[in-house]
Amino acid sequence: MTKIYGEGDTQVRALQDVSFSVSKGEFLLVIGASGSGKSTLLNMIGLLDRPTNGNVIIDGINTSTLSDNQISSFRNRKLGFIFQSANLLSDLTVLENVTLPRQIMGNNGTAISDAKKLLTTVGLEPQMYKRANKISGGQAQRAAIARGLANSPSIVLADEPTGNLDSVTAETVVQLMKSMSRKLGQTFIVVTHDHRQFGDVDRVITTKDGRAFEGKESSKIEVTA
Amino acid sequence: MEYRFNLAKRMLFNKKASLIGAVLAVTIGILVIHVNFVIFQGLFDAIVRDLTDYRFGNIQVTDEEDYIDKSDISLINWFERIPYVEAATPRLSTTASINITKNGERIEETRVPVVGVDPLRDIRASTVHKTVDEGQFVYSRNSIVLGSNVARDLGGAQVGDNVKLKIVDRYGQDQLKRFIVTGIARSPGGQGFDYSVIMHIDTLRDLMDRDGYTSSIMVKLNDPTKAIEVKEFFLRSFPNEDFIAETIEEAAEQQLAGFRSGIAMINMIGYFGMMSSAFAVVTIQMMLVNSKTREIGVMRAIGAKRKDILIIFLFQGLIIGTIGASVGTVAGLGYTIYAQETKMSWNNSLPLEVTIQWDKILQTALTAFSLAVIASLYPSYRATKLLPVEAMRTV
């Protein structure tokens, strides 16, 4: 796929002829310098933005054919998001934030008990009734992971999940994501500028100038169709 | 639905300044309508009340000719047999010249309205006797009550003074008669007989040489809502007479018409005020939407549809409308009850006739509520137009 922002002289090719596939259960790192296109790539995979050319196919469904409502439902059922700055809703408690994706889905039955289990797993049981803006950055990021997993999504997309954290907390969050990936068998696509924090992962893709390459070095094979 | 309402409520209540601002806007809109209603409708109703009590009654009977020549006693008895009628009384009107000599100086006033009353019947059908604040009401055939303005124009005539009246009788002859001032009438707001003199109806008939004649019959009802029914019954009962029977609204139409259009205009200004409040709600909600851009992006990212976002912000409009309409109605009702209990007036002027009209209160509250909800439509729509990826870039 290709993503172009702007027109004419101000045109920017954020992604150019990028094509790759990810297997179920893979833990994939997307690395690259600032402005290399890694966040744009994640936005395309997360259906938060549409490519200028090309398609994103998830579970065999060509998402470019979906309407806005269908894309919302698709995001809700299939994708989980973990953002750089947690992005919890400050008006809600930690528990309510984690319950929210299930409530949006309309599946309220066990939403609260499942959310409590997830929060216990990420070590936030004591904080679950606190307002989201009353917990620390590390706790917020753990809550964001719990929210990203609340709907049992097929793919979890994380954009610089450790970007705002100190090294100790970042390490905790990385280990948490890796253990959740192993435990739940979900696909993780993590965008980061510092792959060393993640140690060994199943696969690494490097972005540079809007192009994507397999492996940690830009000299490796370009992953285009 | 539950999470959307919960989220709308939390977002709103966590922005207390915005919530208070929006609620105040709706509240003030309602309060303006209530204050307008209390003052202007209260003034209108007070004028109607005083015109009813002093001049017209609930029904006024006159004749197409200048005078009713049928026996006033028989007409009054006819009316008083109707259960809805509390009392009826005859009135005779003309104008006169009055003079008084005070400290050797003769002061004369011309074209002063004169009202002849039957003192015994009048106090049952009218409250004009209550406006006599010095001395007492007409009690004999040579007593006269001066309106306060007439007394003032006569150099400060007082109870006990002698005044001379000159009235032109039916044959064009001047008739003179001396009276003792027994009272001075002064009504708050001047809707009474402040500019007239009041005397015994039989004395006036003698002076005018119109024995048995009456200008009007003033009918007071114990249930004013039956005025049209009683009026029509009267007209049906005397088909061969040239009577004119009018309800207070018809009889006082000239005095009230201008006032009515004034009230309509004031009400319109009030509703414009309410629309300004709606614009304030739009502005405040736009600020709310702008301050929640990132949250909207997050919600969209985790699967909320445009419809969900729309509902969340519409719920905020509903909450603002509900609280604003409730607070405004309570405040307005409080003001109305205060005005009613204290018989509000300014500088001893006409005391307002304040009534609580639940239908109007409900209508105002519903209008304010609806405007608040309508005002939230545009901000809600704007919120749905935010693209998740754009919204999430906002910090």
Interface residues (C-beta under 8 A of the other chain):
Chain A: N43 G46 L48 D49 D68 N69 S72 S73 R75 N76 R77 F81 F83 S85 N87 L88 L89 S90 D91 L92 E96 T99 L100 P101 Q103 I104 M105 N108 R147 N151
Chain B: E2 Y3 N6 L7 R10 M11 N14 R294 E295 V298 M299 R300 A301 I302 G303 A304 K305 R306 K307 D308 L387 P388 V389 M392 V395
